[in-house]
Amino acid sequence: WSSSTAEQLALCLQAWEKSKRWNELRDSNPASLANRKRGRSGLLNFLRTLPPGKWLSAGMMLNRLSAADPDFLIKDRNSVYGQRSGYIGGHWYSSSERMAEQITRLERTFVDKALSGPLFWLGIVDVGLKGGQAVSLRITREGARALGMTPPAAEPAAGGRLIVQPNFQIFALGPVPLSLLARLEAFADRVKGERGAFEYHLSQDSVYRAQQTGYEAKSILRLLTEEAHAEVPQNVLRSLQEW
């Protein structure tokens, strides 16, 4: 959490790219022919060739991706097309035309799920949806940085402040760093979070939960004291020592 936003997004992209558990092709046939990891790598490499901020239809993008890297999802794709009939990926196909149709549908499903799923959730791309499917996309400014297409922007200086109240409420106000919010999440319960204002509640249960992960009470006290630039209220101090 101490990394820049672009570095965090890049790490999330790497995790998605290598993931074996995430499946964009669940319940799709013939999914057994697809190499999802290679498909993600091919898609990311192709996105790096697009101009950031420019809208492109998803259909055109898939056509250009397939032309640049025909095997981005299915190895030896064209040789599979050449088979007139037979069992392929555990399914019977009576003609190469039928097989080609299925493979094209598989590629479209993969790209659609990747664009409208992880890549959209991470803010790498904006997507235009129609009937729940991605019909257009553009690479966001943050996405271009995470993909290494543009240099990272300077992170804004943290000018927020932390306030610890006698009623065990903790307020993080202003532009506080994500690393601080992540540490607060470890030992306090978030009550609400709004732009520039987060409220947490410190309790015996939340402190016990933190202790189970190795976060000691003295570490919590030191963090609150340093970040608030003031001593914590006496009743909070006594409670932490008792807990």
HUQUI-V200829 format. One record per backbone hydrogen bond with DSSP energy under -0.5 kcal/mol. CO is the residue of the C=O (numbers start at 1). NH is the residue of the N-H. If there is no record, write none. Layout:
((CO,NH) (CO,NH))
//
This chain:
((4,8) (5,9) (6,10) (7,11) (8,12) (9,13) (10,14) (11,15) (12,16) (13,17) (14,18) (15,19) (16,19) (23,26) (25,28) (28,31) (30,33) (31,34) (33,75) (34,36) (35,39) (36,40) (37,41) (38,42) (39,43) (40,44) (41,45) (42,46) (43,47) (44,48) (46,49) (47,50) (51,54) (56,137) (57,61) (58,62) (59,63) (60,64) (61,65) (62,66) (63,67) (64,68) (65,69) (69,72) (73,35) (74,77) (76,80) (77,81) (78,82) (80,83) (82,84) (86,88) (86,93) (88,91) (91,88) (93,86) (95,99) (96,100) (97,101) (98,102) (99,103) (100,104) (101,105) (102,106) (103,107) (104,108) (105,109) (106,110) (107,111) (108,112) (109,113) (110,114) (111,115) (112,116) (113,117) (114,119) (117,120) (117,121) (118,122) (119,124) (119,125) (120,123) (123,143) (124,140) (126,138) (127,129) (128,135) (128,136) (130,133) (133,130) (133,135) (135,58) (136,128) (137,56) (138,126) (139,53) (140,144) (141,145) (142,146) (143,147) (144,149) (144,150) (145,148) (157,159) (161,173) (163,165) (163,171) (165,168) (168,202) (169,165) (170,200) (171,163) (171,173) (172,198) (173,161) (174,176) (175,159) (175,160) (177,180) (177,181) (178,182) (179,183) (180,184) (181,185) (182,186) (183,186) (183,187) (184,187) (184,188) (189,201) (192,199) (194,197) (196,174) (197,194) (198,172) (199,191) (199,192) (200,170) (201,189) (203,207) (204,208) (205,209) (206,210) (207,211) (208,212) (209,213) (210,213) (210,215) (211,214) (214,216) (216,220) (217,221) (218,222) (219,223) (220,224) (221,225) (222,226) (223,227) (224,228) (225,229) (225,230) (227,162) (233,237) (234,238) (235,239) (236,240) (237,241) (238,242) (239,243))
//
